């Protein structure tokens, strides 16, 4: 075989083995953003040619929140006044995009809030009871009766929850405690929130507890007002007992308008629980304020919504003795977990829980 023929075969082989070039990425074009401020809310509407989805980041100082949108619509509720940078991406993929940056100024007038302006209010007095402790959340900081849980806990706080709890996702202003769940990456967690508690500071045995609040909403959002026994550090859970004054798992159907009241305890070495739920006839618990209550004595725990009873548990048997000790309070907004499941494309961030007051009567 002559050398020229061999060279010819080699050249054909080289060309036949050459891998095809990947198709060129087609970036979106003509990105246009309409950004306006309505009170404390920044509204963004973005359009672009050939965009598969949009990513909008709201930035103030070192704080940022990112919202992904298929339609180009994104809304963000600001908790404080100031200058916000809005960075909008029109995405072909997460790594291929064009961007546009806008700057807006938000002025939140004194006495206004993103909280609803209507809803049920409970009385300040009850026959035979005295107010022994309360927090009306006036002023601009939390009282020293509260402390924080920080981090992800063990196994996502025992429920495979997705948030990282910080002491930064809360504020006290306009007469409300606000707890905010954000889509924000910290320590590999995709979401952040706050979990407040009175552990080691304030605890109670028996009485009536009223909490007036407007709840967040949406798939994967899990707000709660609940209590654990003071002895949790010595006996563990569920032996310490747990009283869930209110839990809600957000989402479609009746989820955003259904709250649950539950107790957990140790039943001969196994976890036992009992409770009930209450569903609004329409709307959702984010639309207006409601009062979530328990009436607790040595014989029973009763759950009420807007002063209407919806469930009672008998705690007089000896196996329910965990509920005859002191308990402390916990307020939190979890994201994801075994019960609500993960957020999805319908979930809007940030989500806020507004607490007007908590009152303990005995």
N, C-alpha and C positions, 0 to 999 in steps of 0.2 A: 504494500500500500504506500503510495507516494506521499511526501510531506505536505503537498498542497491539499490533498484530499483530507488528510488528518486535520489540517488547520481549518478547513471548511466545516468539518464535523464538530470541532471544538467550538467554533463561533456559533453554530446553530444550537449547540447544547447550552451555551451561556445565555443566549437570548431566551430559549425555551424555559430555563429555570428562574428567570427573573420574576420576582413577585410583583403583582399588579399594585400600582400606587393607590392608597386609600382615597376615597372621594373627598374633594375639598369641602370644608365646613362652610355652610351658607349662614352667615350671620344675619340677624334681623337688621332692618333699616328703618329710617324715619320714626325714631322713638320720640313721642310727644307725651308730656305729662301735664295734667291739670291738678294743681295742688291748692287746696283752700282750707281755711281754718273755720270751724263752727264751734264757738265756745272753747271747750277743752279738747275737741276732737280734730285731728288732722285727717282730711279726706284726700286720697290720691286716686286718680284715674289715669292709667297709662295705656297707650296704644302704640303698636309697631307692626311693620310688615314682617311676616315669616317668624314671629316669636312663638315658641312652644309654651312658654310660661313666663311669669314676671316675678322678680324678687325685690321687695321694697324694704329698706332699712331706715328706721327712724333713730337719729343719733342726737343725744344731748350730753355734752361733755364726754365722760368715759362710759356712759350708759347707752346701750343700743338694743333695739328690738327689731327682728326681721320677720316679715310676713311674706309667704309664698302665695301667689295668686295665679290661677289659670286665666281669669278674665281681665287682669290688670287693675282690679279694684282693691284697695287696701285702706283700712281705717284704723287710726291709733288714738287712744284716749290718753292725754297727758295728765300727769298728776301734779305737775308744778309749772309755773310760768317760765318762759325763757325762749331762747333761740334754738330751733331744731333744724338739723340738716336731714334732708330726705334724699336718699340715694336709691334710684330706681334702675334695675337691670331688666332688659329685655333679653331673655335667655333662649338660645338654641339648646344648650345643655348647661350643667352647673359650671363648666369651665369655659364655655363659649358664649359670649354675650356682648352687648353694647350697654352703655350706662349714661345716666343723666343725673345731675345733682341740683337740688333746689334747697333754698333756705327760707324758713318761715318763722315768724314770731308769734308765740302763744301767750295771751294774757288771760289768766283765770281770775275773774273778779272775786274779791273777798266775799265769802258766804255762798259761793257756788261750788258745785262739785259734779262729777259724772254720776253721782248717786241718784236714784229715783227721788221724786219729790212727794210721793204719796205712799199710803199703806197703813197697816194696823199699828196702833200704839197701845201698849199695856198700861194699866194704872200704876201709880206710885205707891199705893198702899193696898194691903189685903187684910181682911178681918182676921185677927188672931196672930198675925205675923208682923215682924219688924224687919226693916231693911238693915242688914248687918254688913254688907259690903257691896260696892258697885263701882263701875268705871263708865263714865259718860263720854270718855274720849274727847274732852274739851282740851284746848291748848294745842301744842304742836309736837309734843313728844309723849312716848309711853310713860306710864307711871312705873315706879320701881317694884310694883307687884308682879311684873312680867319678866320672863327670861326667854331664851331661844333654844331650840334644837337646831344644830348646824350639820350639814352634810347629807349623806344618802342613807344613813342608818345601816342596819344589818339586813341584807337582802331587800334593799329598797324599802326600809322600814317594815320588813316582814311581809310586804305585799307586792314586791317587784315594781314599786313606783319608779317613775322616770325623772322626778325633779331633784335638784340639789337645793336644800334649804339654806338660805342666807339670813342675816339680820338686816338686809338692805331692801327686801321686797315688801316693805310696809311703810306706811306714813300715817300721821295723825294730823288731820286738818279739817276745817269746816265742820267740826263736831263729829267726825267719823274716824274710826280705824279702817284703813284700806289695806288689804292684803292682795298683792298682785302676782299672778302666775304669768311668767314670760317665756317666750321661745328664745332662749339665751344659753349659750354653751358655757358651762363652768365644770372643770374637772371631768371632762368627757360626758357629762350629762347635758342633754339637749334643752332642758327646761330648768327654770329657777322659780322659787316661791319662798314663803315664810311660814314657820310653825312657831307659835307663841304658847307659853305655858306658865302656870303659877306654881309649878313644882318647887317644893322647898321654901315657898314664900307664903302662899295662901292655900288653905284647903278647908273642906266643910264636910260635916256629917248631917244629913237630912236637910230639909228645907225646900223652898221653891226657887228655881233659877229661871229667869227670863232673859232672852237674848234677842234683841231686835236687829234684823239684818236683811240686806238684799244680796242674793247669791249670784255667783258667776254661772255660766252655762256652757254647753257644748260637749261633744264627744270627748271622753277622756278626762274631763274636769271633775274633781272630787272634793268639794268643800265639806268641812265637818266642824261641829262644836261637840266636844266630848270630854270624858273624865276618866282618870285612872286612880286606883288606890295608892295612897301614900307609901304603902309597903311594897311597891313594885320592885324596888332595888333589893329587897331581901327575899321575897317569895316568887318573883317573876310573874309573867303573864301566861295564862289567864287567872292564876290564883289570886292576883291582886284585885280582880274584877275590873270591868270596863262598862261605863255608862255612856252610850252614844245619844246625846241630846238631839242631834240632827246630823244626818249624812245625806248627801245627794250625789248621785252619779249622773252627770249631764249627758245630753245626747237627744237623738230623735225620738219620736213617739211621745210617751208620757214621761220620759226620764227627766227633762228639764222642769217638770212640774210635780215631781214626786219626791218627798222626803221620807227618811227612814229613822225610827227610833229603836235602839237595840241594847240589850245587856249581854255581856260575855262573862263566863265564870268557869271554874274548874269543877267538873262533875265526876268525882271518884277517879281522878287522874286523866280525864279527857276534857277537851274543850266543848263547852255547851253554850248555847245562845238562844235568845228569845226576843221577839220584837214585833213591830208592825210598821205600817207606812200610811202616808196620807197624800192624796193626789188632788191638785187644784182642778176645778172643772174646765179651765181654759188658761191660756197664757203660760207664763213660766215664772219661777221664783226670782228671776232677775228683773222682772218688770216693776215691782214695788216692794216695799218693806213688809216683812212678816215677823211675828214674834214666836220663837221656838222655846218651849218651856218643858220642864219636868217638875212634878210635885213628888217629893221623896220622903217617906217616913219609914219607921221600923217594920212596917208590914207590906209596903208596896212602892212601886215607882210608876207614875202615870205620865204619859207624854201628851202634850197639848200643842196645837197649832192655832195661833190667834185666840187663845183661851178656850178652845174647843178640844175636849179629850178625844184621842183616837186610839189609845192602847194603854193597858195597865198590866203589870207583871206582879205576881205575888212573891215577895222576898222573905216571907216568914219562915219557910222551912230551913232547917239547920244547914243544908247544903248551899244556901244562899247567904251565908254569914259574911262573905266578902263585901256585901252591900250594907253592912252595919259598921263600917269604918269610915275614916276620912278620905276624901277624894280631892284631887286638884284638877283644874281646868286646862284644856288645850283647844286652841283655835288654829286651823290650818286650811290651805288649799293644796291638795295633792294633784299630780298630773299622771295619768296612766295608772297601771296597777292591775292586779288580778281581777278585781271587781268591775271597774268601769271599762277596762281595755285601754288601748292607746288612742291618742288624738288621731284624727284623720284629716282629709282635705276640707272637711266642713268646719273644723275647729278654728275659731278666730282667737288670735292672741294680740295683745295681752288680755287676760281675764281678771276681773276685780271682784273681791268680796268686800262689801261695805257693812261695818258693824256700828250701829248707832249707840247701843249701850248693852251692858251685862249687869244684872242685878240679882243679888242673893238675899232671900228673905228667910227668916227662921222664927 
